[in-house]
Amino acid sequence: MWILLVIILGQPYQVERIEILEFFQREVKCNSERDRAVTLGLPKNMNIGCLQIKGTGLADDRRKNRTL
């Protein structure tokens, strides 16, 4: 699972906030959406990136089978 997130920096050099924008099953799609956001333009105090979350397979499988 991949998470597209934004890190908003405060002053001086502190993380003010982290926002999760979307979840993806594939890295390619996450990177595509990240690139689209960068193309639109981001404020100087904002960073965007994709973060892989490992170990979610079991929960995903149980959710699909409605056993979670």
PDB file of N, CA, C and O in Angstrom:
ATOM      1  N   MET A   1       0.848  -1.162   0.000  1.00  0.00           N
ATOM      2  CA  MET A   1       0.000   0.000   0.000  1.00  0.00           C
ATOM      3  C   MET A   1       0.900   1.234   0.000  1.00  0.00           C
ATOM      4  O   MET A   1       1.945   1.258   0.650  1.00  0.00           O
ATOM      5  N   TRP A   2       0.480   2.241  -0.730  1.00  0.00           N
ATOM      6  CA  TRP A   2       1.219   3.498  -0.833  1.00  0.00           C
ATOM      7  C   TRP A   2       0.321   4.643  -0.381  1.00  0.00           C
ATOM      8  O   TRP A   2      -0.876   4.663  -0.672  1.00  0.00           O
ATOM      9  N   ILE A   3       0.908   5.585   0.325  1.00  0.00           N
ATOM     10  CA  ILE A   3       0.183   6.758   0.807  1.00  0.00           C
ATOM     11  C   ILE A   3       0.807   7.995   0.192  1.00  0.00           C
ATOM     12  O   ILE A   3       2.021   8.191   0.257  1.00  0.00           O
ATOM     13  N   LEU A   4      -0.028   8.825  -0.401  1.00  0.00           N
ATOM     14  CA  LEU A   4       0.412  10.126  -0.897  1.00  0.00           C
ATOM     15  C   LEU A   4       0.181  11.117   0.233  1.00  0.00           C
ATOM     16  O   LEU A   4      -0.943  11.300   0.700  1.00  0.00           O
ATOM     17  N   LEU A   5       1.272  11.756   0.667  1.00  0.00           N
ATOM     18  CA  LEU A   5       1.127  12.680   1.785  1.00  0.00           C
ATOM     19  C   LEU A   5       1.840  13.996   1.536  1.00  0.00           C
ATOM     20  O   LEU A   5       2.759  14.092   0.722  1.00  0.00           O
ATOM     21  N   VAL A   6       1.392  14.992   2.254  1.00  0.00           N
ATOM     22  CA  VAL A   6       1.968  16.329   2.185  1.00  0.00           C
ATOM     23  C   VAL A   6       2.515  16.667   3.563  1.00  0.00           C
ATOM     24  O   VAL A   6       1.848  16.464   4.578  1.00  0.00           O
ATOM     25  N   ILE A   7       3.730  17.182   3.584  1.00  0.00           N
ATOM     26  CA  ILE A   7       4.339  17.662   4.825  1.00  0.00           C
ATOM     27  C   ILE A   7       4.403  19.176   4.743  1.00  0.00           C
ATOM     28  O   ILE A   7       5.010  19.736   3.831  1.00  0.00           O
ATOM     29  N   ILE A   8       3.773  19.829   5.702  1.00  0.00           N
ATOM     30  CA  ILE A   8       3.748  21.295   5.748  1.00  0.00           C
ATOM     31  C   ILE A   8       4.737  21.731   6.824  1.00  0.00           C
ATOM     32  O   ILE A   8       4.624  21.359   7.992  1.00  0.00           O
ATOM     33  N   LEU A   9       5.693  22.519   6.399  1.00  0.00           N
ATOM     34  CA  LEU A   9       6.752  22.962   7.293  1.00  0.00           C
ATOM     35  C   LEU A   9       6.399  24.284   7.947  1.00  0.00           C
ATOM     36  O   LEU A   9       5.815  25.166   7.318  1.00  0.00           O
ATOM     37  N   GLY A  10       6.760  24.411   9.216  1.00  0.00           N
ATOM     38  CA  GLY A  10       6.579  25.657   9.947  1.00  0.00           C
ATOM     39  C   GLY A  10       7.907  26.389  10.040  1.00  0.00           C
ATOM     40  O   GLY A  10       8.854  26.059   9.325  1.00  0.00           O
ATOM     41  N   GLN A  11       7.977  27.352  10.893  1.00  0.00           N
ATOM     42  CA  GLN A  11       9.207  28.130  11.070  1.00  0.00           C
ATOM     43  C   GLN A  11       9.791  27.843  12.424  1.00  0.00           C
ATOM     44  O   GLN A  11       8.997  27.670  13.349  1.00  0.00           O
ATOM     45  N   PRO A  12      11.037  27.774  12.645  1.00  0.00           N
ATOM     46  CA  PRO A  12      12.066  27.497  11.636  1.00  0.00           C
ATOM     47  C   PRO A  12      12.294  26.005  11.508  1.00  0.00           C
ATOM     48  O   PRO A  12      12.642  25.347  12.489  1.00  0.00           O
ATOM     49  N   TYR A  13      12.110  25.476  10.353  1.00  0.00           N
ATOM     50  CA  TYR A  13      12.402  24.074  10.015  1.00  0.00           C
ATOM     51  C   TYR A  13      11.718  23.067  10.938  1.00  0.00           C
ATOM     52  O   TYR A  13      12.347  22.122  11.412  1.00  0.00           O
ATOM     53  N   GLN A  14      10.476  23.270  11.178  1.00  0.00           N
ATOM     54  CA  GLN A  14       9.694  22.338  11.980  1.00  0.00           C
ATOM     55  C   GLN A  14       8.547  21.806  11.133  1.00  0.00           C
ATOM     56  O   GLN A  14       8.043  22.492  10.243  1.00  0.00           O
ATOM     57  N   VAL A  15       8.145  20.580  11.420  1.00  0.00           N
ATOM     58  CA  VAL A  15       6.973  20.021  10.753  1.00  0.00           C
ATOM     59  C   VAL A  15       5.745  20.573  11.466  1.00  0.00           C
ATOM     60  O   VAL A  15       5.526  20.317  12.650  1.00  0.00           O
ATOM     61  N   GLU A  16       4.961  21.325  10.728  1.00  0.00           N
ATOM     62  CA  GLU A  16       3.734  21.889  11.296  1.00  0.00           C
ATOM     63  C   GLU A  16       2.598  20.881  11.244  1.00  0.00           C
ATOM     64  O   GLU A  16       1.809  20.753  12.181  1.00  0.00           O
ATOM     65  N   ARG A  17       2.532  20.160  10.110  1.00  0.00           N
ATOM     66  CA  ARG A  17       1.404  19.246   9.920  1.00  0.00           C
ATOM     67  C   ARG A  17       1.745  18.240   8.820  1.00  0.00           C
ATOM     68  O   ARG A  17       2.499  18.557   7.900  1.00  0.00           O
ATOM     69  N   ILE A  18       1.196  17.042   8.914  1.00  0.00           N
ATOM     70  CA  ILE A  18       1.287  16.034   7.859  1.00  0.00           C
ATOM     71  C   ILE A  18      -0.136  15.652   7.483  1.00  0.00           C
ATOM     72  O   ILE A  18      -0.945  15.282   8.334  1.00  0.00           O
ATOM     73  N   GLU A  19      -0.422  15.749   6.199  1.00  0.00           N
ATOM     74  CA  GLU A  19      -1.763  15.422   5.703  1.00  0.00           C
ATOM     75  C   GLU A  19      -1.686  14.234   4.749  1.00  0.00           C
ATOM     76  O   GLU A  19      -0.870  14.230   3.827  1.00  0.00           O
ATOM     77  N   ILE A  20      -2.520  13.236   4.963  1.00  0.00           N
ATOM     78  CA  ILE A  20      -2.629  12.104   4.036  1.00  0.00           C
ATOM     79  C   ILE A  20      -3.661  12.490   2.986  1.00  0.00           C
ATOM     80  O   ILE A  20      -4.806  12.810   3.307  1.00  0.00           O
ATOM     81  N   LEU A  21      -3.234  12.454   1.720  1.00  0.00           N
ATOM     82  CA  LEU A  21      -4.124  12.860   0.640  1.00  0.00           C
ATOM     83  C   LEU A  21      -4.888  11.692   0.033  1.00  0.00           C
ATOM     84  O   LEU A  21      -6.071  11.809  -0.286  1.00  0.00           O
ATOM     85  N   GLU A  22      -4.191  10.550  -0.125  1.00  0.00           N
ATOM     86  CA  GLU A  22      -4.844   9.428  -0.788  1.00  0.00           C
ATOM     87  C   GLU A  22      -4.060   8.142  -0.554  1.00  0.00           C
ATOM     88  O   GLU A  22      -2.873   8.179  -0.229  1.00  0.00           O
ATOM     89  N   PHE A  23      -4.730   7.005  -0.721  1.00  0.00           N
ATOM     90  CA  PHE A  23      -4.113   5.685  -0.604  1.00  0.00           C
ATOM     91  C   PHE A  23      -4.100   5.024  -1.978  1.00  0.00           C
ATOM     92  O   PHE A  23      -5.043   5.167  -2.755  1.00  0.00           O
ATOM     93  N   PHE A  24      -3.014   4.294  -2.271  1.00  0.00           N
ATOM     94  CA  PHE A  24      -2.885   3.608  -3.555  1.00  0.00           C
ATOM     95  C   PHE A  24      -2.361   2.196  -3.327  1.00  0.00           C
ATOM     96  O   PHE A  24      -1.648   1.938  -2.357  1.00  0.00           O
ATOM     97  N   GLN A  25      -2.716   1.293  -4.218  1.00  0.00           N
ATOM     98  CA  GLN A  25      -2.187  -0.064  -4.174  1.00  0.00           C
ATOM     99  C   GLN A  25      -0.871  -0.163  -4.931  1.00  0.00           C
ATOM    100  O   GLN A  25      -0.075  -1.067  -4.680  1.00  0.00           O
ATOM    101  N   ARG A  26      -0.638   0.770  -5.863  1.00  0.00           N
ATOM    102  CA  ARG A  26       0.556   0.696  -6.710  1.00  0.00           C
ATOM    103  C   ARG A  26       1.378   1.973  -6.640  1.00  0.00           C
ATOM    104  O   ARG A  26       0.844   3.082  -6.638  1.00  0.00           O
ATOM    105  N   GLU A  27       2.688   1.785  -6.584  1.00  0.00           N
ATOM    106  CA  GLU A  27       3.621   2.913  -6.513  1.00  0.00           C
ATOM    107  C   GLU A  27       3.506   3.814  -7.742  1.00  0.00           C
ATOM    108  O   GLU A  27       3.585   5.037  -7.622  1.00  0.00           O
ATOM    109  N   VAL A  28       3.323   3.226  -8.909  1.00  0.00           N
ATOM    110  CA  VAL A  28       3.255   3.997 -10.151  1.00  0.00           C
ATOM    111  C   VAL A  28       2.124   5.024 -10.106  1.00  0.00           C
ATOM    112  O   VAL A  28       2.314   6.171 -10.512  1.00  0.00           O
ATOM    113  N   LYS A  29       0.966   4.629  -9.623  1.00  0.00           N
ATOM    114  CA  LYS A  29      -0.179   5.535  -9.537  1.00  0.00           C
ATOM    115  C   LYS A  29       0.078   6.640  -8.516  1.00  0.00           C
ATOM    116  O   LYS A  29      -0.266   7.798  -8.753  1.00  0.00           O
ATOM    117  N   CYS A  30       0.678   6.290  -7.391  1.00  0.00           N
ATOM    118  CA  CYS A  30       0.998   7.287  -6.365  1.00  0.00           C
ATOM    119  C   CYS A  30       1.968   8.326  -6.929  1.00  0.00           C
ATOM    120  O   CYS A  30       1.769   9.529  -6.761  1.00  0.00           O
ATOM    121  N   ASN A  31       3.014   7.850  -7.597  1.00  0.00           N
ATOM    122  CA  ASN A  31       3.989   8.767  -8.179  1.00  0.00           C
ATOM    123  C   ASN A  31       3.375   9.644  -9.260  1.00  0.00           C
ATOM    124  O   ASN A  31       3.738  10.813  -9.395  1.00  0.00           O
ATOM    125  N   SER A  32       2.459   9.092 -10.021  1.00  0.00           N
ATOM    126  CA  SER A  32       1.769   9.859 -11.057  1.00  0.00           C
ATOM    127  C   SER A  32       0.966  11.012 -10.442  1.00  0.00           C
ATOM    128  O   SER A  32       1.004  12.139 -10.935  1.00  0.00           O
ATOM    129  N   GLU A  33       0.248  10.717  -9.374  1.00  0.00           N
ATOM    130  CA  GLU A  33      -0.537  11.757  -8.699  1.00  0.00           C
ATOM    131  C   GLU A  33       0.369  12.789  -8.024  1.00  0.00           C
ATOM    132  O   GLU A  33       0.049  13.978  -7.998  1.00  0.00           O
ATOM    133  N   ARG A  34       1.491  12.336  -7.482  1.00  0.00           N
ATOM    134  CA  ARG A  34       2.468  13.258  -6.899  1.00  0.00           C
ATOM    135  C   ARG A  34       3.004  14.208  -7.957  1.00  0.00           C
ATOM    136  O   ARG A  34       3.092  15.415  -7.727  1.00  0.00           O
ATOM    137  N   ASP A  35       3.362  13.667  -9.118  1.00  0.00           N
ATOM    138  CA  ASP A  35       3.887  14.488 -10.207  1.00  0.00           C
ATOM    139  C   ASP A  35       2.849  15.495 -10.689  1.00  0.00           C
ATOM    140  O   ASP A  35       3.184  16.633 -11.015  1.00  0.00           O
ATOM    141  N   ARG A  36       1.595  15.074 -10.732  1.00  0.00           N
ATOM    142  CA  ARG A  36       0.519  15.977 -11.150  1.00  0.00           C
ATOM    143  C   ARG A  36       0.387  17.141 -10.167  1.00  0.00           C
ATOM    144  O   ARG A  36       0.208  18.288 -10.577  1.00  0.00           O
ATOM    145  N   ALA A  37       0.475  16.847  -8.889  1.00  0.00           N
ATOM    146  CA  ALA A  37       0.379  17.897  -7.868  1.00  0.00           C
ATOM    147  C   ALA A  37       1.557  18.867  -7.971  1.00  0.00           C
ATOM    148  O   ALA A  37       1.379  20.078  -7.837  1.00  0.00           O
ATOM    149  N   VAL A  38       2.752  18.340  -8.207  1.00  0.00           N
ATOM    150  CA  VAL A  38       3.934  19.196  -8.337  1.00  0.00           C
ATOM    151  C   VAL A  38       3.785  20.106  -9.553  1.00  0.00           C
ATOM    152  O   VAL A  38       4.167  21.275  -9.503  1.00  0.00           O
ATOM    153  N   THR A  39       3.237  19.581 -10.639  1.00  0.00           N
ATOM    154  CA  THR A  39       3.020  20.368 -11.850  1.00  0.00           C
ATOM    155  C   THR A  39       2.055  21.526 -11.594  1.00  0.00           C
ATOM    156  O   THR A  39       2.221  22.614 -12.146  1.00  0.00           O
ATOM    157  N   LEU A  40       1.056  21.289 -10.762  1.00  0.00           N
ATOM    158  CA  LEU A  40       0.099  22.348 -10.436  1.00  0.00           C
ATOM    159  C   LEU A  40       0.724  23.436  -9.574  1.00  0.00           C
ATOM    160  O   LEU A  40       0.259  24.575  -9.554  1.00  0.00           O
ATOM    161  N   GLY A  41       1.775  23.070  -8.869  1.00  0.00           N
ATOM    162  CA  GLY A  41       2.486  24.034  -8.033  1.00  0.00           C
ATOM    163  C   GLY A  41       2.182  23.837  -6.559  1.00  0.00           C
ATOM    164  O   GLY A  41       1.033  23.638  -6.165  1.00  0.00           O
ATOM    165  N   LEU A  42       3.224  23.896  -5.759  1.00  0.00           N
ATOM    166  CA  LEU A  42       3.103  23.745  -4.312  1.00  0.00           C
ATOM    167  C   LEU A  42       3.697  24.976  -3.634  1.00  0.00           C
ATOM    168  O   LEU A  42       4.653  25.560  -4.144  1.00  0.00           O
ATOM    169  N   PRO A  43       3.146  25.370  -2.503  1.00  0.00           N
ATOM    170  CA  PRO A  43       3.767  26.454  -1.729  1.00  0.00           C
ATOM    171  C   PRO A  43       5.177  26.052  -1.294  1.00  0.00           C
ATOM    172  O   PRO A  43       5.489  24.866  -1.195  1.00  0.00           O
ATOM    173  N   LYS A  44       6.014  27.038  -1.037  1.00  0.00           N
ATOM    174  CA  LYS A  44       7.406  26.785  -0.662  1.00  0.00           C
ATOM    175  C   LYS A  44       7.538  25.986   0.628  1.00  0.00           C
ATOM    176  O   LYS A  44       8.526  25.275   0.812  1.00  0.00           O
ATOM    177  N   ASN A  45       6.567  26.090   1.516  1.00  0.00           N
ATOM    178  CA  ASN A  45       6.659  25.382   2.805  1.00  0.00           C
ATOM    179  C   ASN A  45       6.024  23.995   2.766  1.00  0.00           C
ATOM    180  O   ASN A  45       5.728  23.419   3.813  1.00  0.00           O
ATOM    181  N   MET A  46       5.813  23.453   1.562  1.00  0.00           N
ATOM    182  CA  MET A  46       5.103  22.186   1.432  1.00  0.00           C
ATOM    183  C   MET A  46       5.932  21.186   0.618  1.00  0.00           C
ATOM    184  O   MET A  46       6.473  21.522  -0.435  1.00  0.00           O
ATOM    185  N   ASN A  47       6.019  19.957   1.127  1.00  0.00           N
ATOM    186  CA  ASN A  47       6.653  18.845   0.412  1.00  0.00           C
ATOM    187  C   ASN A  47       5.624  17.755   0.221  1.00  0.00           C
ATOM    188  O   ASN A  47       4.765  17.545   1.077  1.00  0.00           O
ATOM    189  N   ILE A  48       5.707  17.062  -0.899  1.00  0.00           N
ATOM    190  CA  ILE A  48       4.756  15.989  -1.187  1.00  0.00           C
ATOM    191  C   ILE A  48       5.531  14.743  -1.584  1.00  0.00           C
ATOM    192  O   ILE A  48       6.571  14.837  -2.235  1.00  0.00           O
ATOM    193  N   GLY A  49       5.029  13.580  -1.196  1.00  0.00           N
ATOM    194  CA  GLY A  49       5.714  12.349  -1.548  1.00  0.00           C
ATOM    195  C   GLY A  49       4.865  11.128  -1.306  1.00  0.00           C
ATOM    196  O   GLY A  49       3.795  11.189  -0.701  1.00  0.00           O
ATOM    197  N   CYS A  50       5.380  10.007  -1.800  1.00  0.00           N
ATOM    198  CA  CYS A  50       4.721   8.719  -1.628  1.00  0.00           C
ATOM    199  C   CYS A  50       5.485   7.919  -0.582  1.00  0.00           C
ATOM    200  O   CYS A  50       6.715   7.889  -0.583  1.00  0.00           O
ATOM    201  N   LEU A  51       4.757   7.285   0.291  1.00  0.00           N
ATOM    202  CA  LEU A  51       5.337   6.487   1.371  1.00  0.00           C
ATOM    203  C   LEU A  51       4.738   5.095   1.313  1.00  0.00           C
ATOM    204  O   LEU A  51       3.517   4.934   1.313  1.00  0.00           O
ATOM    205  N   GLN A  52       5.614   4.074   1.262  1.00  0.00           N
ATOM    206  CA  GLN A  52       5.123   2.705   1.239  1.00  0.00           C
ATOM    207  C   GLN A  52       4.853   2.221   2.657  1.00  0.00           C
ATOM    208  O   GLN A  52       5.679   2.398   3.553  1.00  0.00           O
ATOM    209  N   ILE A  53       3.707   1.619   2.847  1.00  0.00           N
ATOM    210  CA  ILE A  53       3.329   1.019   4.112  1.00  0.00           C
ATOM    211  C   ILE A  53       3.308  -0.496   3.894  1.00  0.00           C
ATOM    212  O   ILE A  53       2.516  -1.004   3.102  1.00  0.00           O
ATOM    213  N   LYS A  54       4.168  -1.197   4.590  1.00  0.00           N
ATOM    214  CA  LYS A  54       4.245  -2.654   4.434  1.00  0.00           C
ATOM    215  C   LYS A  54       3.453  -3.343   5.530  1.00  0.00           C
ATOM    216  O   LYS A  54       3.191  -2.765   6.585  1.00  0.00           O
ATOM    217  N   GLY A  55       3.077  -4.585   5.266  1.00  0.00           N
ATOM    218  CA  GLY A  55       2.391  -5.379   6.276  1.00  0.00           C
ATOM    219  C   GLY A  55       0.896  -5.147   6.318  1.00  0.00           C
ATOM    220  O   GLY A  55       0.253  -5.446   7.325  1.00  0.00           O
ATOM    221  N   THR A  56       0.324  -4.614   5.235  1.00  0.00           N
ATOM    222  CA  THR A  56      -1.116  -4.368   5.213  1.00  0.00           C
ATOM    223  C   THR A  56      -1.869  -5.445   4.458  1.00  0.00           C
ATOM    224  O   THR A  56      -3.098  -5.402   4.399  1.00  0.00           O
ATOM    225  N   GLY A  57      -1.171  -6.409   3.879  1.00  0.00           N
ATOM    226  CA  GLY A  57      -1.803  -7.424   3.059  1.00  0.00           C
ATOM    227  C   GLY A  57      -2.845  -8.243   3.794  1.00  0.00           C
ATOM    228  O   GLY A  57      -3.929  -8.483   3.262  1.00  0.00           O
ATOM    229  N   LEU A  58      -2.539  -8.674   4.998  1.00  0.00           N
ATOM    230  CA  LEU A  58      -3.470  -9.504   5.760  1.00  0.00           C
ATOM    231  C   LEU A  58      -4.761  -8.743   6.044  1.00  0.00           C
ATOM    232  O   LEU A  58      -5.850  -9.288   5.866  1.00  0.00           O
ATOM    233  N   ALA A  59      -4.653  -7.518   6.475  1.00  0.00           N
ATOM    234  CA  ALA A  59      -5.849  -6.720   6.751  1.00  0.00           C
ATOM    235  C   ALA A  59      -6.646  -6.503   5.477  1.00  0.00           C
ATOM    236  O   ALA A  59      -7.875  -6.572   5.503  1.00  0.00           O
ATOM    237  N   ASP A  60      -5.966  -6.238   4.350  1.00  0.00           N
ATOM    238  CA  ASP A  60      -6.667  -6.057   3.084  1.00  0.00           C
ATOM    239  C   ASP A  60      -7.419  -7.318   2.689  1.00  0.00           C
ATOM    240  O   ASP A  60      -8.573  -7.244   2.265  1.00  0.00           O
ATOM    241  N   ASP A  61      -6.767  -8.496   2.826  1.00  0.00           N
ATOM    242  CA  ASP A  61      -7.418  -9.753   2.468  1.00  0.00           C
ATOM    243  C   ASP A  61      -8.620 -10.030   3.370  1.00  0.00           C
ATOM    244  O   ASP A  61      -9.659 -10.486   2.893  1.00  0.00           O
ATOM    245  N   ARG A  62      -8.486  -9.761   4.657  1.00  0.00           N
ATOM    246  CA  ARG A  62      -9.605  -9.990   5.573  1.00  0.00           C
ATOM    247  C   ARG A  62     -10.751  -9.041   5.280  1.00  0.00           C
ATOM    248  O   ARG A  62     -11.916  -9.425   5.386  1.00  0.00           O
ATOM    249  N   ARG A  63     -10.436  -7.803   4.913  1.00  0.00           N
ATOM    250  CA  ARG A  63     -11.487  -6.839   4.610  1.00  0.00           C
ATOM    251  C   ARG A  63     -12.265  -7.298   3.365  1.00  0.00           C
ATOM    252  O   ARG A  63     -13.491  -7.192   3.327  1.00  0.00           O
ATOM    253  N   LYS A  64     -11.563  -7.799   2.364  1.00  0.00           N
ATOM    254  CA  LYS A  64     -12.225  -8.277   1.145  1.00  0.00           C
ATOM    255  C   LYS A  64     -13.160  -9.449   1.443  1.00  0.00           C
ATOM    256  O   LYS A  64     -14.231  -9.569   0.848  1.00  0.00           O
ATOM    257  N   ASN A  65     -12.739 -10.313   2.374  1.00  0.00           N
ATOM    258  CA  ASN A  65     -13.539 -11.470   2.741  1.00  0.00           C
ATOM    259  C   ASN A  65     -14.525 -11.167   3.873  1.00  0.00           C
ATOM    260  O   ASN A  65     -15.248 -12.053   4.328  1.00  0.00           O
ATOM    261  N   ARG A  66     -14.548  -9.918   4.320  1.00  0.00           N
ATOM    262  CA  ARG A  66     -15.434  -9.463   5.387  1.00  0.00           C
ATOM    263  C   ARG A  66     -15.237 -10.233   6.687  1.00  0.00           C
ATOM    264  O   ARG A  66     -16.198 -10.513   7.405  1.00  0.00           O
ATOM    265  N   THR A  67     -13.962 -10.578   6.990  1.00  0.00           N
ATOM    266  CA  THR A  67     -13.675 -11.263   8.237  1.00  0.00           C
ATOM    267  C   THR A  67     -12.940 -10.373   9.206  1.00  0.00           C
ATOM    268  O   THR A  67     -12.501 -10.842  10.256  1.00  0.00           O
ATOM    269  N   LEU A  68     -12.790  -9.095   8.883  1.00  0.00           N
ATOM    270  CA  LEU A  68     -12.091  -8.174   9.757  1.00  0.00           C
ATOM    271  C   LEU A  68     -13.072  -7.296  10.486  1.00  0.00           C
ATOM    272  O   LEU A  68     -12.668  -6.445  11.278  1.00  0.00           O
TER     273      LEU A  68
END
